[in-house]
Amino acid sequence: MYIEAVPNRKSPPAILLREGKRVGKKVVKRTLANLTHWPKPVVEGLRTLLKGGVALGRDDPRLSITQTLPHGHVAAVLGTIRNIGLDKMIDVRHSRMRKLTLGMITSRILSPSSKLAATREWASQTASMSLGDELGISDAGEQEAYAAMDWLLKRQPAIERQLAGKHLSDGCLVLCDVSASYYTGSHCNLARFGHKKDRKLGVPEIVYGLICDSRGCPVATQVFEGNTSDPKVFSQQIVKVKQRFGLERLIIVGDRGLITQARITEELADADGLDWISALRSSAIQRLVTDGVFQPSLFDRMDMAEVNSSDFPGERLIVCRNPLLAEERARKRMELLDATEILLQQVVDATEREKRAFKGKARIALRVGNIVGKYKMKITSPKRLRWMAFMSFAPRYPLSAWMRRKQCERTKACHVLNRHSAV
């Protein structure tokens, strides 16, 4: 006897208990019972008994759960890695190092932590997910994970060439950016004290450059010493894109801190097949307004315009006004002014109190300088600041109103001006 599921057109399949026997050269089936309305667990239990197995109940004392590990998120990430072909890009061979690399990538996505913590999540005794059993790396230690990273570093050029061949082509947009991360160890030869992008004081950092396609898909990366400037990183990225990837024509996109005037003059202006898109600094935009290249009232009629300037020959200047950005900057400035005004009022109160009043021109000037500089609100002139110190912050001086008027004047001219080569 056996159980068979018979298709039933658009209805659910019929579950039948059947018996089969051979009559001459034919096999004859005979239906013994219709099990369609039986619960599925009961049907499966009967199927097990018919195959010679033993069917146990849910509450049978002979059954005990020794361990259960989450698996769905692991299957989703590993399935995505295999669908996009990342595992074959790392190495076409099924090696131990490739499994460790895939394990570290998956752990970084699901549970970012150190290599020691990641290997403990893989181990059978301390596992928090099925990743170690799925890849067969449950016995790996942190030193083996570091060895896999060294192995992966040697394969980086080959992996980046595959990614570039898949996502980059001649004449495409290439997005470049630079970032940094602080480093708390003491044995990294790239860790240096530099510009604190993470605002983490007292610790060194490392700098890394990233190259992406027009969709933001990462193609290549490179790590630099922590005191490397952004323009220098950009120069190295240009060399990588032009020489290693073999692209004859491309368009580099970067911010104003990355693609500076010096980089344009020295490396981009005379480069064949290399165009770029960036933005002007605020001082350059203000100079264009002062020279009359464009008027802020232009944006009363249109949102975007193209202008020319003799200061930037051979370049297209696209100027626009972003009302949302202007609104956000105005809101932020007002909040900073409110915070500055509260601290300044504390100084005023200190100068007017009866006991131990805060006096002294130099002391008051120093305190005021620290306060207005805390929130980057240093818009008063040195002469006016000295006059305020002499007056010991007389309440009749309308400081907050004057500061707000100056900030509002700045907000009215909130422009973003993009520059790029004449392509």
N, C-alpha and C positions, 0 to 999 in steps of 0.2 A: 504494500500500500504506500501511497505517496500523496502529497498535496500539490495541486496544480492551480495556477491562476489563469483563467480563460478570459481573453478580451471580450468585452460586451458592448461594442460600438461606442456610443457616447456616454454610456453608464459605467459605473465602477466595475472592474473585472470581477468575475465570479470565482470564488475560492471553493474548490471542489476536492473532496476526499475520494480518490480513485484507486482502482486496482487494475493492473495490467497483466495479461498472460498471452502466451504465444499459441496460436491455433494454426498449425501448418506453417506456412511462410508469412503469416500475418500476425500483427500484435493487436490484440483486442483490448479496448479500455472499457471498464465498467465503473460508473459513478455510484459510490456508496452513500455519500452524504454531501449536502450543500452547507459549507461553512462560511458563507459570505457574511452572515450577520454575527458571527463570533467576534469577540474582541481580538485585536491583533496579537497581544501578548499570549493569549490562549492558543491561537493558531500556531504561533512560533514555537510554543512549548510542545504542542503535538507534533510539529514537524521534527523537533529535536528527538522526541521519543521514537518516531518512526525510523530515524536514521541510526538508532542504537545508542543515543546519548541519554543523559539523565537531566530531567527538567527540575530545577530547584525554584522554590517560591521566593518572593521578595524578602520575606522575613526569616528565611532559613538560617539557622545558626551556623551552618557550614560556610556561609558566605560572609566575607568581611572586606571592607574597603581599606586597603593599606595606604594608598596615596592617590590623589587626584590633582592634576595640574592644568591650569588654563592653557588652552591651545588655539582658540579662534584667532586672536590677534597675531600670534606667531604664524599661523597658516596664511593670514592675509598679507603680511609683510613679505614672507618668503615667496608666496605666489606672485606678488607684484614684481619682486626682484627677478624671478625667472621669466615673467612675461615680457619685461623690457630688455632682457638679455644681459643684465648687469653681471650675473654670475659667470657667463662665458667671456665677457670683457675682462674680468679679473684674471681668469685662467680657463682655458678650454679643457684642461685636465681636472679630474676629480681628485684633488690633492687635499692633504690635511691642512695646508696653509690656506687654501681657498675656503674650506669649511670654517676655519677660525675667523677669516676675514668677514665672511657672511654673518657669522655669529656676532661679531663686534658691530657691524652695520645695523643688524636687527636690534641688538641691545641698545644702541645709541638712539634708535627711533622709539622703541617701546619704553625703555627705562634707562635714561642717561645716567651714567655713573662712572666710576673709575674702573680700570681693568681688573683690579682685585675684586671689586664688588660684582662685576659682570661675570667673572669665572665662578664666583660663589652662586650666582643665579643659575648657572649651567649645571653645577654639581648635583648629583642625585640626592645627596643627603640634605642639601640646603636650597634646592631648586624652587623658584617661584613661578616658573612657566616651563613649557615643554620644549624650549629651544635646544637645550643640551642634548636631549634624547633624539630630537628630530634631525639634528645635524651630526650626531655621534661625537660630540665634543664635551660630554659631561665630565671627563677625566682631565680636562685641560686646566693648567695653572696660569697665573698672571705672567710668568716669565715666557711661557709659550705664546701668550697673546702679544707680548712685546716683540718676540721673534717674528711673528706673523706681520706686524707693522713694518719691521725692517725689510721683510720680503716684499711687502706691498710697495714700499718706497722705491725699490729697484724696478718695479713694473709700472710706475707712474707714467713715464713718457709713452709707453705703448698704450696704456689705457686712455691717456689724453688724446693720442692720435686717433684712436677709434671713436671717441666722443666727438672730436672735431670733424672727422669725416662724416659722422651721422647728423650733426646739428649745424655745421658751418659750411658755407660755400662762398665762391667769389661774389663780391658785391653785397654781402649781407651786413646787417648791423651786428656789432660786437659790443656788448655792455661790459664795462670795466669798473671795478670798485676796489677800495682798500679799507680794511678794518684792522682791529687789534684786540688782543685778549691779554689780560694780566696773568702773570705766572708767579706762583707762590713757592716753587721749588728753588733749588740752588745748584742744579747740575745741568742746566740747559745753556748751551753755548750761543744761543740766539737771543736769550732774554737780556734786554737792555732797558735802562730808564729813558723814556721818550715822552712824546705827547700823550697824555692820559685820555684816550678816547672812552675808556670804561669809567673814568673818574674814580679810579681806585688808587689812592695815594699811598706812597711808601713801598710799592712793589714794582718789579720790572714787568715788561710786557713783550710780546712778540707781535709782529706785523705780518699780515698775509694779504695777498692780492688775489682777486677772483675774476675770472673771465666767463661770461655767459652769452648765450645766443639772444636773439631779440625777444624770446618768450621768458627769459630769465632762467633757463635751464643751465646749470653749471657745466662747464666744459673743462676748465683747467684751473689750478690754484698753485700758489707758490708762497713759501714762508720766508720772511726776511727778519733781520735783526730788529729789535724793538725801537731803535733810534733811527730807522730808515724813514726818510720823508716820503710823502705820497707821490710827488712827481718822479722820484727815483724809482719807486715801485712801478709806476706807469711806464717808464722807459723799458724796464725789463719785460713787461707784459707785451709791449709792441714787438720786441725782438722775438718773443715766443710765438706770437701769432704769425708774424711774417715768415720766419725761418723754419720753425718746427712744423707748423701746420701747412706750409706751402701755399698760402693764399696770396694771390697776386693783387687783388683789389678788395678792400673792405672799408667799413665806416666805423670808427671808434666813437663810443658814446661814454662820456664821463662828466662828473660835476666840475665846478669851477676850481675846487681845491686840487683836483687831480690833473686836469688838463690846463696848466697855467700858461701864461704868455711866453715864459721862457721855453717850455716844452714845445709850444707851437712854432716858435722861431727856430729852435735848434733841431727839432726832429720831425715835425709834421709838415711845415710849410713846403719844403723841397722834396718830400718823400713821394715817390711815384706810386700811384694806385692806393693811396692812403688818405681818406677823408675823415672828418671828425665833427662832432656836435658837442658843444659845451655851453657854458653860460658866463656872462661877464660878472665881475665883482661889483659890489655896490658903489665903490669909488668911481669905477669906469662908467657906470650908468649915470651917476650924478654929473660926471664931466660931460656926457653927451647932452644931458638936459641943460647944463650951463651954456654949452656951445650952440644950443638951438637946433640940434639934430632932430629932436622931436619934442613936442609940447605935451604935458600931461592932459591938457584939454582935448587932445586927439582922441582919447578913449571915451569921450562923451558921445561919439558917433560910431565907433567901431571897437571891437575887442582885440584885434591883432593887426599889426602893420609891419611892413618891411622897410627898413631905412638903410642908408649908406653913410659911411663916415670915412674921412681920409685917414683917421687914426688906425683903421683896420682895413687896409687895402686887400682886395681879393676875397673878402668875407661877406657873407650875408648876415645881417642883423635882424632878427625877428623880435619885435617888442610887443608885449601884451600886458594887460592889467588883470590880476586875479582878484576879484572882489571878495571871494571866500578867504583867501590868504590875508587880504587887508583887514577883514573883520576879525580874523583870529589873532593877528598881530596887535590890533587895537585892544582886544580883550586882554591879551597877555600883558601889554604895556600898562593898562589901567590897574591890573592886579599887582604888578610890580610897584607901581606908584603908590598904591594903597599900603603895601607892605613897607615901603621906604618911608612913607609919611608917618606910620605908626612909630617907627624907630626914631625918626627925627623929633616927633612930639615928646618922646621920652627924654631926649636931650634938652628940649625946651623946658620941660617940667623940672629937670635937674638944675637948670640955671636959675629957676625962680623959687625954689624951695627955701624955707627960712633957715634951716639948719644944714650946714655943710653944703652950701650951694656949689654947683660945678662952675668954676670960673677959670679964666685964663684964655687969651686969644689962641695960643698955640695948641692947648689941650682941646679946646672946642673945635678948632679947625681940623685937628687930627681925627677926633671922633666923628665929625661930619664926613670927612673923606672916606673913612672906613664904612660908614653906613650907606652912603650913596653908591659906593663901589661894590657893596655886597650883592645887590641885585642889578648891577651894570646900569645904573641910572645916573652916571656921571655926565650930566648935561649942563651943569653950571660952570661958568667960566672961573678961572682962578681969582680974578679980581672980585667977582661977585661973592665967591666963597670966603675971601678974606673980609669983605664988608660984613658978611653974615657973622663971622667970628667976632668982629669988633662990636657989633650990636648985641652980642650975646643972645642971639635969636629972639629979638623983640617980637612979641605976638602980632604986632601990626604988619609984619612983613608977610605978604601973601605968597609963601613959598609954593604950596601945593598947587595953587591956581596957575602960577607961572610955569611950573613943570608940566602940568597937564596941557597947557596951551602949546608948549613946545612939542610934546609928544603927539598931539593931534595934528600939528603941521607935518610931522614926519609920516604919519599914517596916511595922509592924503596922497602921497606920492609913493605908493606901494606898487612897484613894477618888477616884472621878471623879464629879463632880456636874454634871449638865446643867441648864440653865435655859432656859425658853422662855415666850413669851407664852401666855396661856390660850386656845388655839385649839381 
